[in-house]
């Protein structure tokens, strides 16, 4: 290898993109212009041992009832290696794929190791606002782009808002005030309009910012916001260590090194299912099977396979599209484009490639009553093969037809 410079592109770690995080009492107004990225993630926690004995702590339930439980240490967030369809297939053990993922297998043996959960991340445009109850956008109009990671509960909240208001590109989301900065505890409401659609100048400003090189998190950065991509051996080692600590905390002695009956039974079940389905077990890295057909009328108006991702080096689809309202060169755009808006808070992260957003051409805003408007179904698109196992952009209108 030749000499290299000190540059992030030569690092084995994915450079992190500035993430959305509210401080206590803070409010944020933002708009979603793309579909979110989905991954299944394991969270490993191990008991704290003091002189060989587990440390206990007292906690309270939501109703204020106190109880004693194990004190635990965080050991890692790892992207699951299981097949996306297997994780929700009723023919398999619900929520895990022990044949392909060592941490799924560990959760089958040890009840203290949890199955993977869904995590989401997407680029959002954040406005500079006044910290008042009206979430008033400041003048002059300035915006920035941030990566917003969120849980299944917030996904469900966005789904409920979409069901009532329709396409979220036409409505700003109102977050906060934040009650707890550590746990990012805040409510999500919606505005009747989207501030970026107020004038042709604000539209053009958003188009210019969104299309700027390095202005958005790449797919790799979105995945990194969902969890850490560990090697197969790393996951085996971490799962074995956590399993050993839980075994000691429960007073069962060192974790067994041989294959226990549960693991053997699971392997036998998987082999039987593979024979029944005439399926050849996959090897790492796995290729997730594409969905049978595309789902139409998603939350952002983009139809397609929820697990599909554009091929490498393919030019990303543009949410604004040629001739879209506010797009440079269109009939509706101003004669001279406004200057690039200054970031409101976090600096723009450099990226070597423009990320994919998985969107169709930008849809013009509706003028009907948004509270009564029902989203119009879009024509289904043909399914495509997934580029990454168990991950990729996903439609918010479809709560995973595989579950």
N, C-alpha and C positions, 0 to 999 in steps of 0.2 A: 504494500500500500504506500502511496505517496504521503508527503507531509500534509497536514491539514491545519486549518485555522480553528480558533475556538469559536465554534458556531453550533447552534442548536441542531442543524441538519445532520451533524455527525454524531449526535447523541442517540443512545438507545431508547431514551424516554421521549414520549410525546410532549411537546411544548404545550403548557396549559394556556387556555384562552381565558380572559377575564370573565369571572362568573358573577351572576346576579346574586347579591346578598344584601338583605335589609338590616339596618341597625335598629336598635330598640326605638320605637316611636316613629320610625321613618315610613313614608308612603312612596309608592312608585307607580307610575303610569307607563304602560308599554303596549305594543301591538305585536301580534304573531303573524309573520309573513310566510312561514314554511311549515312543513310537517315535522313532527318530532322524531328523534332517533330512539329506538328501543333496544335494550339489552336485558338479559337475565343476570342477576348478580348475587353472589354468595357473600354474606358478611360473617366472618369468623371472629368469635369471641371466646376466650378461654378463662377459666376461673383463676382468681388470684390465690396463690398458696403461700402461707406463712409458716415456716418450720414444718412443712409437710402437711399442714391442715388448711382447709379452705377458709378464706376470709368471708364473713357474712356481713351484709348491710341491711338496714331497715328502710323500706320504701312504703309509699302510700298509693292506694288505688285512686281512681278518679273520684270515688265517693269518700275519700279520706280515711279508709281503713288501712291500718299499718300491717305490714307483713315482712318476714325475714327471707332473704334470698342470697344467692351467691354474688359476691363482688366479682366483676369480670374486667378483663383487659381486651381492648381492640387488637385483633391480629391481622386484619386485612379485608379488603373488598375485592373479590376476584370475579371477572366475567366467567359465567358458566360455560363449560365446553359441550354441554348437551345439545341435542337437536331441538330447535324451537318447537317443532310440531310434537315431538315426543314429550316435552315438558307439560303439555296440556292434553295429550292423547289419553282417553279413558282406558285404553288397552294397557298402558304402562302404569307404573306406580305414580300416582298423581303428583305432579310438580317436580319430579326429579328424573334424571337419566343416568343411573348408576353405571351403565356399561361404558359410557363415554367420558363421564366427568368424575374424577376421584373425590371431589367434595360432595357430589350427589351421593356417591357410594358411602361416604363417611356419614352422611345424614341418615342413611338407611340403617347403619349399624349403631349410631349414637344419637339418641333423641335430643341431645343438647346442641347438636349441630343442625342448623335450620336449612330447609330447602331454599333454592334461589328465589328472589323476588324481582319483579319488574322495576326497572329504572328508566327514566326518560330524560332527554336533553334536547334543546333546540335553541337556535339563535332568535333573539327578540330585539326589537328596536325600543330603546328606553328614552323617554322624553325628559328634558330638564323642566321640573315643575316647582310650583310654590308648595310648601308643606302645609296646605290648608285642607279642609274637609272636601273641597270641590275638586281637588287634584288639578288645579289650574296650570296650564302650560305657560311657561315663561316666554316673554318677548325680549330679545329676538329668539326665534325658533331654533333650538339646538337639540340634537339627538346623538346617541351612541348605540353601538351594538354590544350585547352581552350574551353569554351562554347561560341558559336557565335550566339547571337540572331539577327534576321533581319526581315525586313518588306516584304510586297508583291512585292514592286518594285525591291528589291534585289533578291527575288525568281525568278521573271521574267528575271532578268539579268542572273542568273545561268541557267535558262531554255534555253535562247538564246545561251549561251556558249555550253551547252550540245548538242543542235541541230547541231552545227557546228563541235565540236571537239569529241563528243562521251563521253564515260565513264570518269567522272571527277576524278576517282582514278588514272588515268594515266596522269594527268596534274595538275600542281600546279596553284593556284590562286594568282594573284598579286594585292594587295590592296594598294591604296595610290598613291602619298602622300596625307595625310589627310589635307583637307582645313579648317575644323572646328571641333575641338575636342568635343564641347558641343553637336552638332547635328550629329557627326560621318559622316561627309560629305567627301566621297572619291569615286574614280572610281574603278571598278573591271576589271582586264584584266586576261589573261590566258597564261601560258607557254606551249611550245610544249612538254615538258617532265615533269616528276615528280622527284624531287631531291632524294626522298627516295628510288627510284628504281635504283639508279646509280650503286650500288654494292651490293653484297650479305651481306656485313657487315651492310650497311645502312638499308637494308630490315630487317635483323634480329633485329636491334636496334628498329625499329618501331614496330615489332611484340611483342618484350619484353615489350615495353612501353605500347602498347595498351592493352595487356592482364594483366597488373599489377592491383592488387586489389586497388580500389579507384582512379585509374588513370583517369577515365572519369566521367562526370556528369551522374547521374542516370536519369531515366525517370522523377522522381519527381523533380529533380533539373532542367531538361530541361523545364518542365512545369512551374516551378517557374520563369524561365527566360522569359517566355512568358507573365506571369501575376500573380496576387495574387488570390489564391483560397479562396474566402470568403464564409461565410455561407449564407443561404437563407435570414435569418433575417438581417444580416449585409448589404446585397445588397438592401433589401427593405428600410432599414433606410437611407442608403447613397443616394439612388435614390430619396427618398422623400425629403431629405434635399436639394439636388441639384435642384430638381424641384421647391421647395419653393423659393430658392434664385433667380432662373431665373424668376419666376413669379413676385417677388418683383422688380427685375431689369427692367422688361418690363412694370412695372406700373400697373399690373393686380391685385395687392393685394396678400394675402396668397393663396397658392396653394389649390385647392379644395380637400376636404378629401373624398367625395363620388365618386362613379364611374361615370366618365363623359361619354358623348354619344359615344365618340370615343372608349373608353375602352369597353363599353357594346357592341358596334357593332363588335369589334374585337373578343370578347368572343363568340358572336353569330355566327360569321363566322367560328371560330375554331370548334365550336360544330357541325356546318353543315358539315364541311370538315371531321371531325372525323366520323360522321354518314355515309357520302358518301364513305369513305375509309374503313369503318367497323373497325375503330381503337379506342382502349380504351386509353384515355389520361393517360400518364405515370405520376408517382409520383417521387419526388426527392429522391435519385439521379437517373437521367435518364440513360437509356441504349440506345446509338445511334445504329441505324440499320446499319448492315454491308452492304457494297457495293454489288451490284448484282454479280459482277464477278471481279476477280483480274485484275489489269492492268499490262501488260507486258512491258519490255524494259524501265524501269525507269532510272533515271539519273545515279544511281550508280549500275545498273545491278541487282537489287533485285526486283523480281516480288512478288505480293501479294496484299491483300486488303489494300488500303491506310489508312484506319482507324483502322486496326487490330493491336493489341499489344500482345506480348507473355503473357501467363498465369503467375500468381505470382509464384515465386520460380522456374520457369522453367529456365534451363540453357540457356544463350543467344547464338545466332548463332555467329560463329566466322568469320569475314571477310577474314581471312587468310586461315582458314580451314586446315584439316589434309593434310600434304604433299604439302601445297601451297609453292610457291617460297619464300624462306627466313624464312619459319616456322621452329622452333626448331624440330629436329628429321627428317626433310625431307632430301632427297638426295641432294638438292641444298643448304642446310644450311651449314655454316662453321663448322669446327670441334669443335671450342669453341665459345660460344656466347659472343659478346662484352658486356662490362659493361653497366649498365643502363644509358642512357643519362641524363645529368644534366638538370634540367629545365632552360629555357632561361630567364624567367621573373617571372611569378606568381607561387607560391608554389602549390604543388599538394594537393587537398582537400581530406580529409579522407571521406570514404563512407563505409557503412556497407555491401553493396552488389555490385557485379559487374553489371553495367548497361547493358540493352539490346540494341543491335544495329540494329536488324532486317535485317541482311544481309545474303546472300547466301555465298557459299564458294568463296574465293577470286579469282578474274579473273586475268589471266596472262596479262601483258601489251601487247598492239598491236605494231606491227612494221611498219604498213602502214602509209602513210602520214596522220597525224591527221586532217589536215584542210579539207581533202577530204573524210575522213572516215565517213561512216554513221553507226550509232549504229544498231547492229543486234537485231531483235526482239526476246525476250525470250518467252518461253512457259508460258501461263497463269496458275496461281496457283488457287486452289479452295478458295472461300471466307471464311473468318473466322469472328466470332463474335467479336465486339470491346470490349476492357476491360474497357475503360473510355469513357464517353459521350462527343462527339464533339472534341476528341483529339486523338493524337497518331502519329506514324511515317507516313510520306506521301511521295509518289513518286513525284519527281520534273518533270518527263516527262508528268505527267497528271495534267493539270490545272483544277483539280476538275471537273470531268465529271458531277457532280451534278449541276454545275452552268449553 
